[in-house]
Amino acid sequence: MGNIERITAALLVVLALNGCTASQSSEQILAAAQERFQKVKEDPDVLRIAPKDVIRAGESLARADRLSSYWGSSEDVQQYAYLSQRYSDIAEQHTALALNQERAVKLELELERLQLSLKEAKMLSVQEQGKWLEEQIVSLATTETDRGLVMTLGDVLFDAGNSELKPAANRTVLKLVQFLQLNPRRIVRIEGYTDSIGGKQENLGLSKARAQTVADALIDLGIEDKRIQVQGFGSDFPVAENASNRGRAQNRRVEIVFSDEQGKLGSSR
């Protein structure tokens, strides 16, 4: 065998070895991306908080998988597998940040609840307790209607199009919790409403989500779920015209309907 033939044969061996190494590397990276994606896909918190990142991770992984199934570039397989892993990482990071924020809000609520409980415990006489309870009822800004006593929470407690409670809602929620704790036989119906912007089904879902958020806050602070009913009415039953920003803001609300002292609720809408 001449020098040229020996050099050519050696080059072919090197190329073959490099191809095997690249193939093995691509397979390893792809397997790691698949395992990473499976982990985030099965995490309910990640799916709730970062669904777009999960979708991007899945799309990149699917493309890497398709490229690996036929004669394609190993670099492309590795690139899309890497992108999938990064999107999975981002999904987990977004989720961790959001969960930390949720925990911080709940801790703040719990702290204020404990402070109010301490204030309540310092009231030694029945007269003081009765006077304080009367002040709490007035501060709830309730209105007597044909459905019973109703408290209205305006959209200042929610961002537009969002069902998450703002920190500004804490004091109102805590007053409501205290009132229900001091009146253990009363139950409530939490009703959500929206303005007329958006589709009917979208508004219906948003209104119920807002009402459920308030209900979840009460439950987290110790109110039994059996004392709470939740309804969403979407853009039905507006309290103002939807033609102006001010009117729409008034229609974006949650209403708390209180039962009587025996636990009987008035009729629903």
MARZADREN-821015 format. One record per residue (C-alpha): residue in one letter; chain; x, y, z. Coordinates in pm, 1 decimal. Example, Ala and Ser with C-alpha at 12.3 -4.5 7.8 and 13.67 -1.06 7.14 Angstrom:
REM MARZADREN-821015
{type: A, mol: A, xx: 1230.0, yy: -450.0, zz: 780.0}
{type: S, mol: A, xx: 1367.0, yy: -106.0, zz: 714.0}
//
This chain:
REM MARZADREN-821015
{type: M, mol: A, xx: 0.0, yy: 0.0, zz: 0.0}
{type: G, mol: A, xx: 139.7, yy: 339.4, zz: -100.8}
{type: N, mol: A, xx: 165.2, yy: 648.4, zz: 118.1}
{type: I, mol: A, xx: -143.9, yy: 808.1, zz: -35.9}
{type: E, mol: A, xx: -351.0, yy: 495.6, zz: 22.5}
{type: R, mol: A, xx: -229.9, yy: 470.9, zz: 384.3}
{type: I, mol: A, xx: -309.5, yy: 839.1, zz: 451.8}
{type: T, mol: A, xx: -654.0, yy: 803.0, zz: 294.5}
{type: A, mol: A, xx: -731.8, yy: 494.2, zz: 502.8}
{type: A, mol: A, xx: -616.4, yy: 672.4, zz: 821.0}
{type: L, mol: A, xx: -837.2, yy: 972.6, zz: 743.7}
{type: L, mol: A, xx: -1137.6, yy: 746.7, zz: 690.5}
{type: V, mol: A, xx: -1077.2, yy: 582.9, zz: 1029.1}
{type: V, mol: A, xx: -1052.2, yy: 925.1, zz: 1200.6}
{type: L, mol: A, xx: -1370.0, yy: 1051.3, zz: 1034.5}
{type: A, mol: A, xx: -1556.0, yy: 734.9, zz: 1132.0}
{type: L, mol: A, xx: -1440.4, yy: 766.6, zz: 1493.9}
{type: N, mol: A, xx: -1536.8, yy: 1134.7, zz: 1501.2}
{type: G, mol: A, xx: -1877.4, yy: 1048.6, zz: 1360.9}
{type: C, mol: A, xx: -1933.6, yy: 786.7, zz: 1631.8}
{type: T, mol: A, xx: -1823.5, yy: 1030.3, zz: 1902.3}
{type: A, mol: A, xx: -2051.8, yy: 1307.5, zz: 1772.7}
{type: S, mol: A, xx: -2339.8, yy: 1061.9, zz: 1739.9}
{type: Q, mol: A, xx: -2287.6, yy: 937.2, zz: 2092.8}
{type: S, mol: A, xx: -2264.7, yy: 1295.4, zz: 2223.3}
{type: S, mol: A, xx: -2586.5, yy: 1391.7, zz: 2043.1}
{type: E, mol: A, xx: -2766.6, yy: 1090.3, zz: 2184.0}
{type: Q, mol: A, xx: -2650.9, yy: 1172.2, zz: 2535.6}
{type: I, mol: A, xx: -2754.2, yy: 1536.8, zz: 2509.3}
{type: L, mol: A, xx: -3089.5, yy: 1440.2, zz: 2360.2}
{type: A, mol: A, xx: -3153.4, yy: 1186.8, zz: 2637.9}
{type: A, mol: A, xx: -3065.0, yy: 1446.8, zz: 2902.2}
{type: A, mol: A, xx: -3304.3, yy: 1698.7, zz: 2741.6}
{type: Q, mol: A, xx: -3582.0, yy: 1438.4, zz: 2734.2}
{type: E, mol: A, xx: -3530.0, yy: 1357.8, zz: 3101.6}
{type: R, mol: A, xx: -3523.6, yy: 1728.7, zz: 3189.9}
{type: F, mol: A, xx: -3842.6, yy: 1800.4, zz: 2994.1}
{type: Q, mol: A, xx: -4023.8, yy: 1504.0, zz: 3150.8}
{type: K, mol: A, xx: -3945.4, yy: 1642.9, zz: 3495.6}
{type: V, mol: A, xx: -4091.1, yy: 1991.4, zz: 3432.5}
{type: K, mol: A, xx: -4385.2, yy: 1850.1, zz: 3236.0}
{type: E, mol: A, xx: -4494.7, yy: 1646.6, zz: 3537.7}
{type: D, mol: A, xx: -4466.8, yy: 1936.2, zz: 3785.2}
{type: P, mol: A, xx: -4814.8, yy: 2091.0, zz: 3833.9}
{type: D, mol: A, xx: -4668.3, yy: 2417.8, zz: 3966.2}
{type: V, mol: A, xx: -4451.2, yy: 2458.9, zz: 3656.1}
{type: L, mol: A, xx: -4746.2, yy: 2387.6, zz: 3425.8}
{type: R, mol: A, xx: -4956.4, yy: 2644.4, zz: 3614.0}
{type: I, mol: A, xx: -4697.7, yy: 2921.3, zz: 3634.2}
{type: A, mol: A, xx: -4476.0, yy: 2879.6, zz: 3325.0}
{type: P, mol: A, xx: -4678.6, yy: 2697.6, zz: 3054.5}
{type: K, mol: A, xx: -4520.2, yy: 2895.1, zz: 2766.6}
{type: D, mol: A, xx: -4168.7, yy: 2794.6, zz: 2869.5}
{type: V, mol: A, xx: -4277.6, yy: 2430.0, zz: 2892.1}
{type: I, mol: A, xx: -4428.4, yy: 2450.7, zz: 2542.4}
{type: R, mol: A, xx: -4105.7, yy: 2598.8, zz: 2402.0}
{type: A, mol: A, xx: -3903.4, yy: 2324.4, zz: 2571.5}
{type: G, mol: A, xx: -4129.7, yy: 2060.5, zz: 2416.4}
{type: E, mol: A, xx: -4113.4, yy: 2215.9, zz: 2069.6}
{type: S, mol: A, xx: -3731.1, yy: 2233.5, zz: 2075.7}
{type: L, mol: A, xx: -3708.9, yy: 1875.9, zz: 2201.2}
{type: A, mol: A, xx: -3944.2, yy: 1751.2, zz: 1929.2}
{type: R, mol: A, xx: -3730.8, yy: 1919.7, zz: 1663.3}
{type: A, mol: A, xx: -3411.1, yy: 1768.5, zz: 1804.2}
{type: D, mol: A, xx: -3579.4, yy: 1428.9, zz: 1809.4}
{type: R, mol: A, xx: -3689.5, yy: 1462.3, zz: 1444.3}
{type: L, mol: A, xx: -3339.4, yy: 1567.3, zz: 1335.5}
{type: S, mol: A, xx: -3185.1, yy: 1267.7, zz: 1513.3}
{type: S, mol: A, xx: -3414.5, yy: 1020.6, zz: 1340.0}
{type: Y, mol: A, xx: -3269.5, yy: 1076.9, zz: 990.5}
{type: W, mol: A, xx: -2934.6, yy: 1170.1, zz: 837.3}
{type: G, mol: A, xx: -2895.7, yy: 1518.6, zz: 972.6}
{type: S, mol: A, xx: -2641.9, yy: 1737.3, zz: 1142.8}
{type: S, mol: A, xx: -2543.6, yy: 1628.2, zz: 1494.1}
{type: E, mol: A, xx: -2475.1, yy: 1995.2, zz: 1568.3}
{type: D, mol: A, xx: -2839.8, yy: 2076.5, zz: 1495.4}
{type: V, mol: A, xx: -2958.8, yy: 1793.6, zz: 1720.3}
{type: Q, mol: A, xx: -2734.2, yy: 1917.9, zz: 2000.1}
{type: Q, mol: A, xx: -2844.0, yy: 2279.5, zz: 1946.5}
{type: Y, mol: A, xx: -3217.6, yy: 2207.3, zz: 1977.5}
{type: A, mol: A, xx: -3165.0, yy: 1962.7, zz: 2263.6}
{type: Y, mol: A, xx: -2967.3, yy: 2233.2, zz: 2444.5}
{type: L, mol: A, xx: -3244.1, yy: 2488.2, zz: 2376.5}
{type: S, mol: A, xx: -3497.6, yy: 2245.4, zz: 2520.7}
{type: Q, mol: A, xx: -3293.4, yy: 2206.7, zz: 2839.0}
{type: R, mol: A, xx: -3255.1, yy: 2583.5, zz: 2875.4}
{type: Y, mol: A, xx: -3632.0, yy: 2638.8, zz: 2834.4}
{type: S, mol: A, xx: -3690.9, yy: 2369.2, zz: 3097.4}
{type: D, mol: A, xx: -3445.8, yy: 2548.7, zz: 3329.3}
{type: I, mol: A, xx: -3619.1, yy: 2882.7, zz: 3267.0}
{type: A, mol: A, xx: -3959.1, yy: 2726.7, zz: 3340.9}
{type: E, mol: A, xx: -3831.9, yy: 2600.7, zz: 3676.4}
{type: Q, mol: A, xx: -3670.3, yy: 2936.3, zz: 3757.1}
{type: H, mol: A, xx: -3989.8, yy: 3128.7, zz: 3677.7}
{type: T, mol: A, xx: -4186.9, yy: 2883.4, zz: 3891.5}
{type: A, mol: A, xx: -3950.7, yy: 2910.9, zz: 4188.4}
{type: L, mol: A, xx: -3968.2, yy: 3291.0, zz: 4175.1}
{type: A, mol: A, xx: -4348.6, yy: 3294.1, zz: 4157.3}
{type: L, mol: A, xx: -4383.2, yy: 3040.6, zz: 4440.9}
{type: N, mol: A, xx: -4152.3, yy: 3248.1, zz: 4658.9}
{type: Q, mol: A, xx: -4368.0, yy: 3554.5, zz: 4593.1}
{type: E, mol: A, xx: -4683.0, yy: 3359.8, zz: 4678.4}
{type: R, mol: A, xx: -4527.1, yy: 3236.3, zz: 5002.0}
{type: A, mol: A, xx: -4420.4, yy: 3591.2, zz: 5091.9}
{type: V, mol: A, xx: -4777.3, yy: 3719.0, zz: 5046.8}
{type: K, mol: A, xx: -4916.8, yy: 3435.8, zz: 5261.9}
{type: L, mol: A, xx: -4657.7, yy: 3499.3, zz: 5532.3}
{type: E, mol: A, xx: -4748.2, yy: 3867.7, zz: 5534.5}
{type: L, mol: A, xx: -5116.6, yy: 3779.0, zz: 5566.7}
{type: E, mol: A, xx: -5042.0, yy: 3538.9, zz: 5850.0}
{type: L, mol: A, xx: -4834.5, yy: 3799.0, zz: 6032.2}
{type: E, mol: A, xx: -5112.1, yy: 4057.1, zz: 6013.3}
{type: R, mol: A, xx: -5365.5, yy: 3794.2, zz: 6121.6}
{type: L, mol: A, xx: -5157.4, yy: 3714.6, zz: 6428.1}
{type: Q, mol: A, xx: -5125.2, yy: 4083.2, zz: 6509.3}
{type: L, mol: A, xx: -5502.9, yy: 4123.1, zz: 6493.2}
{type: S, mol: A, xx: -5544.8, yy: 3811.5, zz: 6706.3}
{type: L, mol: A, xx: -5317.6, yy: 3962.6, zz: 6971.1}
{type: K, mol: A, xx: -5522.0, yy: 4279.6, zz: 6966.5}
{type: E, mol: A, xx: -5839.0, yy: 4075.9, zz: 7007.2}
{type: A, mol: A, xx: -5687.9, yy: 3876.3, zz: 7296.6}
{type: K, mol: A, xx: -5614.7, yy: 4198.3, zz: 7486.7}
{type: M, mol: A, xx: -5985.0, yy: 4285.7, zz: 7499.3}
{type: L, mol: A, xx: -6080.6, yy: 4171.9, zz: 7845.7}
{type: S, mol: A, xx: -6439.7, yy: 4281.3, zz: 7873.5}
{type: V, mol: A, xx: -6744.9, yy: 4170.0, zz: 7679.1}
{type: Q, mol: A, xx: -6826.8, yy: 4536.9, zz: 7618.8}
{type: E, mol: A, xx: -6490.6, yy: 4595.4, zz: 7449.0}
{type: Q, mol: A, xx: -6536.2, yy: 4289.8, zz: 7229.7}
{type: G, mol: A, xx: -6886.5, yy: 4399.4, zz: 7131.3}
{type: K, mol: A, xx: -6769.2, yy: 4750.5, zz: 7045.9}
{type: W, mol: A, xx: -6477.2, yy: 4619.4, zz: 6840.8}
{type: L, mol: A, xx: -6702.4, yy: 4377.8, zz: 6650.4}
{type: E, mol: A, xx: -6939.0, yy: 4662.0, zz: 6567.0}
{type: E, mol: A, xx: -6645.4, yy: 4866.2, zz: 6431.9}
{type: Q, mol: A, xx: -6536.2, yy: 4572.7, zz: 6216.4}
{type: I, mol: A, xx: -6882.2, yy: 4532.2, zz: 6064.9}
{type: V, mol: A, xx: -6891.7, yy: 4901.3, zz: 5975.2}
{type: S, mol: A, xx: -6538.3, yy: 4892.8, zz: 5831.5}
{type: L, mol: A, xx: -6635.2, yy: 4609.8, zz: 5598.0}
{type: A, mol: A, xx: -6837.5, yy: 4867.9, zz: 5402.5}
{type: T, mol: A, xx: -7135.4, yy: 4637.6, zz: 5368.4}
{type: T, mol: A, xx: -7472.7, yy: 4717.8, zz: 5213.3}
{type: E, mol: A, xx: -7810.2, yy: 4565.0, zz: 5296.8}
{type: T, mol: A, xx: -7973.8, yy: 4422.9, zz: 4982.3}
{type: D, mol: A, xx: -8255.2, yy: 4182.5, zz: 4898.3}
{type: R, mol: A, xx: -7986.1, yy: 3909.3, zz: 4885.3}
{type: G, mol: A, xx: -7867.3, yy: 3995.8, zz: 5236.5}
{type: L, mol: A, xx: -7567.7, yy: 4186.5, zz: 5368.9}
{type: V, mol: A, xx: -7322.7, yy: 4245.2, zz: 5079.3}
{type: M, mol: A, xx: -6960.6, yy: 4361.7, zz: 5086.1}
{type: T, mol: A, xx: -6806.3, yy: 4481.1, zz: 4757.3}
{type: L, mol: A, xx: -6438.3, yy: 4442.0, zz: 4674.8}
{type: G, mol: A, xx: -6345.1, yy: 4671.9, zz: 4385.9}
{type: D, mol: A, xx: -6097.9, yy: 4591.8, zz: 4107.6}
{type: V, mol: A, xx: -5827.7, yy: 4782.6, zz: 4297.3}
{type: L, mol: A, xx: -5759.7, yy: 4440.7, zz: 4453.7}
{type: F, mol: A, xx: -5675.8, yy: 4285.0, zz: 4113.7}
{type: D, mol: A, xx: -5468.9, yy: 4383.2, zz: 3812.2}
{type: A, mol: A, xx: -5665.1, yy: 4414.8, zz: 3486.8}
{type: G, mol: A, xx: -5733.0, yy: 4070.9, zz: 3339.3}
{type: N, mol: A, xx: -5570.9, yy: 3901.6, zz: 3639.6}
{type: S, mol: A, xx: -5715.2, yy: 3691.8, zz: 3921.5}
{type: E, mol: A, xx: -5423.7, yy: 3724.0, zz: 4166.5}
{type: L, mol: A, xx: -5491.6, yy: 3935.4, zz: 4477.1}
{type: K, mol: A, xx: -5273.6, yy: 4243.2, zz: 4520.0}
{type: P, mol: A, xx: -5099.2, yy: 4299.3, zz: 4855.7}
{type: A, mol: A, xx: -5341.3, yy: 4592.5, zz: 4906.6}
{type: A, mol: A, xx: -5615.5, yy: 4332.7, zz: 4955.2}
{type: N, mol: A, xx: -5456.7, yy: 4188.8, zz: 5269.7}
{type: R, mol: A, xx: -5620.9, yy: 4418.0, zz: 5524.3}
{type: T, mol: A, xx: -5966.1, yy: 4375.0, zz: 5369.9}
{type: V, mol: A, xx: -5929.6, yy: 3996.3, zz: 5362.1}
{type: L, mol: A, xx: -5809.2, yy: 3991.0, zz: 5723.1}
{type: K, mol: A, xx: -6105.9, yy: 4197.8, zz: 5840.6}
{type: L, mol: A, xx: -6334.4, yy: 3954.0, zz: 5664.2}
{type: V, mol: A, xx: -6158.3, yy: 3659.9, zz: 5831.9}
{type: Q, mol: A, xx: -6191.2, yy: 3822.5, zz: 6175.5}
{type: F, mol: A, xx: -6560.9, yy: 3889.1, zz: 6118.2}
{type: L, mol: A, xx: -6623.0, yy: 3525.6, zz: 6021.1}
{type: Q, mol: A, xx: -6418.2, yy: 3398.9, zz: 6316.0}
{type: L, mol: A, xx: -6628.9, yy: 3605.7, zz: 6555.1}
{type: N, mol: A, xx: -6947.2, yy: 3487.6, zz: 6380.8}
{type: P, mol: A, xx: -6890.6, yy: 3112.3, zz: 6341.0}
{type: R, mol: A, xx: -7247.2, yy: 3040.0, zz: 6227.5}
{type: R, mol: A, xx: -7239.2, yy: 3278.4, zz: 5935.0}
{type: I, mol: A, xx: -7147.0, yy: 3157.9, zz: 5586.5}
{type: V, mol: A, xx: -7066.3, yy: 3358.4, zz: 5274.4}
{type: R, mol: A, xx: -7123.4, yy: 3342.4, zz: 4900.9}
{type: I, mol: A, xx: -6839.0, yy: 3499.0, zz: 4701.9}
{type: E, mol: A, xx: -6952.6, yy: 3632.0, zz: 4363.6}
{type: G, mol: A, xx: -6716.4, yy: 3747.6, zz: 4086.8}
{type: Y, mol: A, xx: -6800.3, yy: 4000.0, zz: 3813.6}
{type: T, mol: A, xx: -6616.4, yy: 4158.2, zz: 3517.6}
{type: D, mol: A, xx: -6671.3, yy: 4447.3, zz: 3278.7}
{type: S, mol: A, xx: -6792.2, yy: 4387.2, zz: 2922.3}
{type: I, mol: A, xx: -6446.0, yy: 4384.3, zz: 2762.4}
{type: G, mol: A, xx: -6360.2, yy: 4038.0, zz: 2628.7}
{type: G, mol: A, xx: -6562.6, yy: 3731.6, zz: 2533.1}
{type: K, mol: A, xx: -6848.7, yy: 3597.5, zz: 2740.1}
{type: Q, mol: A, xx: -6680.6, yy: 3267.9, zz: 2831.4}
{type: E, mol: A, xx: -6349.4, yy: 3439.9, zz: 2904.0}
{type: N, mol: A, xx: -6521.1, yy: 3687.4, zz: 3138.4}
{type: L, mol: A, xx: -6714.5, yy: 3409.4, zz: 3305.8}
{type: G, mol: A, xx: -6392.4, yy: 3218.2, zz: 3376.2}
{type: L, mol: A, xx: -6212.6, yy: 3530.5, zz: 3502.4}
{type: S, mol: A, xx: -6499.1, yy: 3626.7, zz: 3733.5}
{type: K, mol: A, xx: -6507.0, yy: 3281.2, zz: 3892.0}
{type: A, mol: A, xx: -6126.3, yy: 3273.5, zz: 3922.1}
{type: R, mol: A, xx: -6130.1, yy: 3604.7, zz: 4110.3}
{type: A, mol: A, xx: -6400.8, yy: 3483.4, zz: 4345.2}
{type: Q, mol: A, xx: -6210.0, yy: 3158.9, zz: 4402.4}
{type: T, mol: A, xx: -5891.3, yy: 3353.1, zz: 4480.4}
{type: V, mol: A, xx: -6070.4, yy: 3538.4, zz: 4761.2}
{type: A, mol: A, xx: -6216.3, yy: 3207.5, zz: 4884.7}
{type: D, mol: A, xx: -5870.9, yy: 3044.2, zz: 4883.5}
{type: A, mol: A, xx: -5729.7, yy: 3334.3, zz: 5087.6}
{type: L, mol: A, xx: -6003.5, yy: 3286.5, zz: 5350.4}
{type: I, mol: A, xx: -5940.6, yy: 2911.0, zz: 5362.8}
{type: D, mol: A, xx: -5564.1, yy: 2964.2, zz: 5395.9}
{type: L, mol: A, xx: -5635.1, yy: 3182.1, zz: 5699.8}
{type: G, mol: A, xx: -5848.6, yy: 2923.4, zz: 5875.6}
{type: I, mol: A, xx: -6205.1, yy: 2963.4, zz: 5748.7}
{type: E, mol: A, xx: -6361.8, yy: 2623.4, zz: 5673.0}
{type: D, mol: A, xx: -6436.1, yy: 2570.2, zz: 5304.5}
{type: K, mol: A, xx: -6785.7, yy: 2442.6, zz: 5388.8}
{type: R, mol: A, xx: -6870.8, yy: 2798.3, zz: 5499.6}
{type: I, mol: A, xx: -6788.1, yy: 2938.8, zz: 5155.1}
{type: Q, mol: A, xx: -6973.7, yy: 2925.5, zz: 4823.1}
{type: V, mol: A, xx: -6822.2, yy: 3057.0, zz: 4497.3}
{type: Q, mol: A, xx: -6999.3, yy: 3185.4, zz: 4186.3}
{type: G, mol: A, xx: -6891.5, yy: 3373.8, zz: 3874.4}
{type: F, mol: A, xx: -7129.8, yy: 3590.1, zz: 3671.8}
{type: G, mol: A, xx: -6893.8, yy: 3737.9, zz: 3410.8}
{type: S, mol: A, xx: -7018.3, yy: 4069.9, zz: 3274.7}
{type: D, mol: A, xx: -7378.3, yy: 4011.4, zz: 3386.5}
{type: F, mol: A, xx: -7538.9, yy: 4237.7, zz: 3648.8}
{type: P, mol: A, xx: -7327.4, yy: 4552.6, zz: 3593.1}
{type: V, mol: A, xx: -7354.0, yy: 4827.1, zz: 3854.8}
{type: A, mol: A, xx: -7244.9, yy: 5101.5, zz: 3611.8}
{type: E, mol: A, xx: -7226.7, yy: 5173.6, zz: 3238.9}
{type: N, mol: A, xx: -6946.2, yy: 4997.3, zz: 3051.4}
{type: A, mol: A, xx: -6902.2, yy: 5295.2, zz: 2818.7}
{type: S, mol: A, xx: -6639.6, yy: 5465.5, zz: 3038.8}
{type: N, mol: A, xx: -6323.4, yy: 5354.9, zz: 3219.2}
{type: R, mol: A, xx: -6476.3, yy: 5454.1, zz: 3551.1}
{type: G, mol: A, xx: -6790.9, yy: 5252.3, zz: 3486.3}
{type: R, mol: A, xx: -6595.0, yy: 4946.1, zz: 3377.8}
{type: A, mol: A, xx: -6378.7, yy: 4971.7, zz: 3689.5}
{type: Q, mol: A, xx: -6692.4, yy: 4963.9, zz: 3905.1}
{type: N, mol: A, xx: -6817.4, yy: 4654.3, zz: 3723.9}
{type: R, mol: A, xx: -6489.4, yy: 4465.9, zz: 3783.6}
{type: R, mol: A, xx: -6559.8, yy: 4351.4, zz: 4136.8}
{type: V, mol: A, xx: -6609.1, yy: 4069.7, zz: 4385.3}
{type: E, mol: A, xx: -6912.1, yy: 4074.3, zz: 4612.4}
{type: I, mol: A, xx: -6927.6, yy: 3891.0, zz: 4946.3}
{type: V, mol: A, xx: -7284.3, yy: 3797.9, zz: 5041.8}
{type: F, mol: A, xx: -7323.3, yy: 3718.6, zz: 5414.0}
{type: S, mol: A, xx: -7576.9, yy: 3480.2, zz: 5559.3}
{type: D, mol: A, xx: -7788.6, yy: 3575.0, zz: 5859.0}
{type: E, mol: A, xx: -7677.9, yy: 3481.9, zz: 6211.1}
{type: Q, mol: A, xx: -7835.3, yy: 3138.3, zz: 6171.1}
{type: G, mol: A, xx: -7629.8, yy: 3061.2, zz: 5861.3}
{type: K, mol: A, xx: -7905.9, yy: 3108.4, zz: 5605.9}
{type: L, mol: A, xx: -7804.4, yy: 3273.5, zz: 5279.1}
{type: G, mol: A, xx: -8037.9, yy: 3482.3, zz: 5068.3}
{type: S, mol: A, xx: -8130.7, yy: 3363.5, zz: 4721.0}
{type: S, mol: A, xx: -7866.9, yy: 3375.7, zz: 4447.7}
{type: R, mol: A, xx: -7908.5, yy: 3588.1, zz: 4135.7}
//
